[in-house]
Amino acid sequence: MKRIIAPLILILGSAYYEVASAQRQRSCVLPSPGLLTCRSATCSRLWLEPVERDALYPKQVVIDLDGDCIYGLTAIYDKSVPVDEIKAAIDDHYKQWAVNIVPNSPPYLWRVEQEKFAIQFAAAQKLDSRKKPDEATSHVIYLALGGKSACKGVAEVDK
């Protein structure tokens, strides 16, 4: 009887562990807004916070520059990354600065006045037969308030 109970407990325990780990939600990685209007080599941290092993990274990050000053970032997420997870990741950090044009529907906007940047989230649309797969990506756009002109007020750091 003991020979049957011990393996049964191990099997049931491992099944519980697999279900619990499958239910754990992966975090969505966002770019660091600290890169905006930054000219120093010390502000090279690309991600907003340290990330977990199974995190959802953007498939591409596009940087807008004026000389050596970054004034915009666009994080492009693959169509496999759920729109709700991206929006939830942004809300985790910036919900109090959300601008409700039409509540809970696109476009999603956050205006972070204290740090002088804004975020626009363009959610992926469902594909129909006429659209290419690349058109289903989600875009998170960070823009320094003032756009390219925000770089003019930033003092250059000695190199």
Sine and cosine of phi, psi and omega as CSV:
sin_phi,cos_phi,sin_psi,cos_psi,sin_omega,cos_omega
0.00,0.00,-0.68,0.74,0.01,-1.00
-0.90,0.43,-0.52,0.86,0.01,-1.00
-0.92,0.40,-0.44,0.90,-0.01,-1.00
-1.00,0.05,-0.62,0.78,-0.08,-1.00
-0.92,0.38,-0.71,0.71,-0.05,-1.00
-0.87,0.49,-0.76,0.65,0.04,-1.00
-0.90,0.43,-0.55,0.83,0.02,-1.00
-0.90,0.43,-0.66,0.75,0.04,-1.00
-0.90,0.43,-0.67,0.74,0.03,-1.00
-0.89,0.45,-0.66,0.75,0.00,-1.00
-0.91,0.41,-0.72,0.70,0.01,-1.00
-0.91,0.42,-0.63,0.78,0.02,-1.00
-0.90,0.43,-0.66,0.75,0.01,-1.00
-0.94,0.35,-0.56,0.83,0.06,-1.00
-0.91,0.42,-0.66,0.75,0.04,-1.00
-0.89,0.46,-0.68,0.74,-0.01,-1.00
-0.88,0.47,-0.66,0.75,0.01,-1.00
-0.91,0.42,-0.66,0.75,0.01,-1.00
-0.92,0.40,-0.69,0.73,-0.01,-1.00
-0.90,0.43,-0.65,0.76,0.00,-1.00
-0.95,0.30,-0.51,0.86,0.04,-1.00
-0.94,0.35,-0.49,0.87,-0.02,-1.00
-0.99,0.16,-0.27,0.96,0.01,-1.00
-0.91,0.40,0.78,-0.62,-0.04,-1.00
-1.00,0.08,0.70,-0.71,0.04,-1.00
-0.98,0.21,0.52,-0.85,0.02,-1.00
-1.00,0.02,0.49,-0.87,0.00,-1.00
-0.99,-0.17,0.78,-0.62,-0.09,-1.00
-1.00,0.05,0.75,-0.67,0.03,-1.00
-0.91,-0.41,0.52,-0.86,0.10,-1.00
-0.92,0.38,0.37,-0.93,0.02,-1.00
-0.99,0.10,0.83,-0.56,0.06,-1.00
-0.94,0.34,-0.17,0.98,0.05,-1.00
-0.90,0.44,-0.26,0.96,0.05,-1.00
-0.97,0.25,-0.37,0.93,-0.04,-1.00
-0.92,0.40,0.71,-0.70,-0.04,-1.00
0.83,0.56,0.45,0.89,-0.03,-1.00
-0.99,-0.11,0.71,-0.71,0.02,-1.00
-0.83,-0.55,0.04,1.00,-0.09,-1.00
-0.99,-0.15,0.54,-0.84,0.06,-1.00
-0.92,0.39,-0.31,0.95,-0.02,-1.00
-0.97,0.23,-0.23,0.97,-0.01,-1.00
-0.97,-0.25,0.81,0.59,-0.04,-1.00
-0.98,-0.20,0.18,0.98,0.00,-1.00
-0.96,0.28,0.90,-0.44,-0.12,-0.99
-0.98,0.19,-0.61,0.79,-0.10,-0.99
-0.99,-0.14,0.51,-0.86,-0.05,-1.00
-0.88,0.48,-0.64,0.77,-0.04,-1.00
-0.52,-0.85,0.27,-0.96,0.08,-1.00
-0.85,0.52,0.61,-0.79,-0.12,-0.99
-0.92,-0.40,0.38,-0.93,0.02,-1.00
-0.99,0.12,0.22,-0.97,-0.06,-1.00
-0.88,0.47,-0.67,0.74,-0.07,-1.00
-0.99,-0.14,0.42,0.91,-0.06,-1.00
-0.92,0.39,0.38,-0.92,0.01,-1.00
-0.99,-0.12,0.97,-0.24,-0.02,-1.00
-1.00,0.04,0.44,-0.90,0.15,-0.99
-0.92,0.40,0.48,-0.88,0.03,-1.00
-0.99,0.14,-0.30,0.95,0.01,-1.00
-0.40,-0.91,0.59,-0.81,0.12,-0.99
-0.81,-0.58,0.84,-0.54,0.00,-1.00
-0.96,-0.28,0.73,-0.68,-0.05,-1.00
-0.91,-0.41,0.74,-0.68,0.09,-1.00
-0.98,-0.19,0.81,-0.59,-0.08,-1.00
-0.86,-0.51,0.52,-0.86,0.23,-0.97
-0.84,-0.55,0.99,-0.13,-0.14,-0.99
0.94,0.35,-0.91,-0.42,0.03,-1.00
-0.94,-0.33,0.30,0.95,-0.05,-1.00
-0.93,-0.37,0.83,-0.56,0.03,-1.00
-0.99,0.11,0.82,-0.57,0.05,-1.00
-0.88,-0.47,-0.09,1.00,0.04,-1.00
-0.42,-0.91,0.52,-0.85,0.06,-1.00
-0.70,-0.72,0.64,-0.77,0.13,-0.99
-0.79,-0.62,0.87,-0.48,0.08,-1.00
-0.99,-0.14,0.82,-0.57,-0.04,-1.00
-0.94,-0.34,0.86,-0.51,-0.03,-1.00
-0.97,-0.24,0.62,-0.78,0.02,-1.00
-0.88,0.47,0.39,-0.92,-0.01,-1.00
-0.89,0.46,-0.33,0.95,0.00,-1.00
-0.97,0.24,-0.26,0.97,0.01,-1.00
-0.99,0.12,0.87,-0.49,-0.05,-1.00
-0.88,0.48,0.72,-0.70,0.00,-1.00
-0.83,0.55,-0.66,0.75,-0.01,-1.00
-0.88,0.47,-0.57,0.82,0.00,-1.00
-0.94,0.33,-0.62,0.79,0.02,-1.00
-0.91,0.41,-0.74,0.68,0.00,-1.00
-0.88,0.47,-0.65,0.76,0.02,-1.00
-0.90,0.44,-0.61,0.79,0.02,-1.00
-0.90,0.43,-0.64,0.76,0.03,-1.00
-0.93,0.38,-0.71,0.71,0.01,-1.00
-0.88,0.48,-0.54,0.84,0.03,-1.00
-0.83,0.55,-0.57,0.82,-0.05,-1.00
-0.98,-0.19,-0.51,0.86,-0.21,-0.98
-0.77,-0.64,0.28,0.96,-0.09,-1.00
-0.81,0.59,-0.62,0.79,-0.05,-1.00
-0.92,0.40,-0.27,0.96,0.00,-1.00
-0.97,-0.25,0.21,0.98,0.00,-1.00
-0.90,0.43,0.65,-0.76,0.06,-1.00
-0.96,-0.29,0.92,-0.39,-0.06,-1.00
-1.00,0.01,0.99,-0.12,0.10,-1.00
-0.97,0.25,-0.87,0.48,0.17,-0.99
-0.78,-0.62,0.94,-0.33,-0.11,-0.99
-0.78,0.63,0.70,-0.71,0.06,-1.00
0.84,0.54,0.50,0.87,0.12,-0.99
-0.59,-0.81,0.45,-0.89,-0.03,-1.00
-0.91,0.42,0.42,-0.91,-0.05,1.00
-0.98,0.20,0.51,-0.86,0.03,-1.00
-0.98,-0.18,0.75,-0.66,-0.03,-1.00
-0.73,-0.68,0.59,-0.81,0.11,-0.99
-0.73,-0.68,0.75,-0.66,0.01,-1.00
-0.86,-0.52,0.96,-0.27,-0.08,-1.00
-0.99,-0.14,1.00,0.07,-0.09,-1.00
-0.87,0.49,-0.67,0.74,-0.06,-1.00
-0.86,0.51,-0.60,0.80,-0.03,-1.00
-0.99,-0.17,0.03,1.00,0.10,-0.99
0.86,0.50,0.77,0.64,0.14,-0.99
-0.49,-0.87,0.28,-0.96,0.04,-1.00
-0.76,-0.66,0.42,-0.91,0.03,-1.00
-0.82,-0.58,0.70,-0.71,0.15,-0.99
-0.84,-0.53,0.73,-0.68,0.03,-1.00
-0.92,-0.39,0.91,-0.42,0.06,-1.00
-0.98,-0.19,0.97,-0.23,-0.08,-1.00
-0.96,0.29,0.53,-0.85,0.04,-1.00
-0.90,0.44,0.62,-0.78,0.05,-1.00
-0.99,-0.11,0.43,-0.90,0.07,-1.00
-0.92,0.39,0.63,-0.78,-0.03,-1.00
-0.98,0.20,0.62,-0.78,0.23,-0.97
-0.90,-0.44,-0.01,-1.00,-0.12,-0.99
-0.91,0.41,-0.32,0.95,-0.05,-1.00
-1.00,0.00,-0.25,0.97,-0.07,-1.00
-1.00,-0.07,0.52,-0.85,0.07,-1.00
-0.99,0.15,0.44,-0.90,0.02,-1.00
-0.84,0.54,-0.57,0.82,-0.01,-1.00
-0.90,0.43,-0.36,0.93,-0.02,-1.00
-0.97,0.25,-0.11,0.99,-0.03,-1.00
-1.00,-0.08,0.16,0.99,0.00,-1.00
-0.98,0.21,0.42,-0.91,0.07,-1.00
-0.98,-0.18,0.60,-0.80,-0.03,-1.00
-0.85,-0.53,0.77,-0.64,0.13,-0.99
-0.93,-0.37,0.91,-0.41,-0.11,-0.99
-0.95,-0.32,0.85,-0.53,0.09,-1.00
-0.97,-0.24,0.75,-0.67,0.01,-1.00
-0.66,-0.75,0.79,-0.62,0.08,-1.00
-0.89,0.45,0.68,-0.73,0.03,-1.00
-0.87,0.49,0.80,-0.60,-0.09,-1.00
0.98,-0.18,-0.14,0.99,0.02,-1.00
0.86,0.51,-0.72,-0.69,-0.05,-1.00
-0.87,0.49,-0.53,0.85,-0.01,-1.00
-0.94,0.34,-0.26,0.96,0.05,-1.00
-0.90,0.44,-0.43,0.90,0.00,-1.00
-0.95,0.30,-0.39,0.92,-0.03,-1.00
-0.92,0.39,-0.47,0.88,-0.03,-1.00
-1.00,0.03,-0.01,1.00,-0.05,-1.00
-1.00,-0.09,0.83,-0.56,0.01,-1.00
-0.95,0.30,0.62,-0.78,0.04,-1.00
-0.96,0.28,0.62,-0.78,0.03,-1.00
-1.00,-0.08,0.68,-0.73,0.04,-1.00
-0.87,0.49,0.67,-0.74,-0.03,-1.00
-0.98,-0.18,0.00,0.00,0.00,0.00
